[in-house]
Amino acid sequence: MSGPLNRRLAGIRAEKEAARPAAATEVMAAGTEALRSSGILDRVPGVGDRAPLFARPSVAGPTVRLATLLKRGPVVLSFFRGRW
């Protein structure tokens, strides 16, 4: 990682890990490593890759379709992983 954003994110990660019980951090690290070892990252789209067309319910309720959004112009996707 390099660049100001990545340094800032690394700082936030370090702060959170310091405030969290060590056992919880170990469980999270083990889960992350299990995912990496599974090969799942080989199937994850990268920056600049085309996203598969999808449809998902929005927070407000109605279904959001990527194809519909693309008709209006470029789309930026952001994913929230939820709380651990």
N, C-alpha and C positions, 0 to 999 in steps of 0.2 A: 504494500500500500504506500502511496505517496500522494502528496498534495495536501492543501489545507483542510479540505473536507475529511479526507481519510484520517489525518492526524487528530482532528476534532472528534471523529467517531471513535477512534481508538482510545482517546481520553475519557469519553463518556463510558465506553465499555469497561475500562479499568476502574472508574468510580463506582459503577454498578456492581462489579465483581467484589470490590472491597467492602461494599455495604451489605452484600448478600451472604448468607451462611455458606461456608466452604462446601458443605455436603450438597447444597442445591447447585452450586457452580459445577461440581463434579458430575452430577447427574446430567446437567445441560451439556457439558463438554462431551460426555460419553454418548449422548443422543446425537450431537452434531457429528462426532467422529463416525458413528454407525451409519449415518446418512451418507457421509463422504465415502466411506468404504463400500457402500452398496453400489456405487457407480451412478447414482442418480444425477450427479453433476454433469455427466456426459450427455444427458438428455435435456438439460436446461437450456432454453434459448439464451443467447448472449446479447450483449449490447449491439443494437443495429439489426438484429435478426427480426424477421417478420413473425409476429405473434400468430398463433393459430386463431382462426375465427371462433369466438366463444360467445355464450350467452349466460349471464348470471343475474340473480336478483340483486337489485341495488338496496342500499340501506333504507331508502324511502319505500321500497316494495316492488316497483315495476322492474321487469327484466331489462337489462342493458345488453345490447348486442353490438359487438365490435363492428360488424359490417355496417350497421346503421350509423355509428359514430364516424366511421371512415368516410361516409358519403359527405359529411360536413367538413372534412379536412383531416390533417395529421392528428394523431392521438398519442398522448403520453400516458403510459400506464404506471401506476404506483400500487404496490402490494403491501398490505399490512399483515404481518405474520401473527398478530394477536399477542396476548400476554403469555408468558411462560408460567 
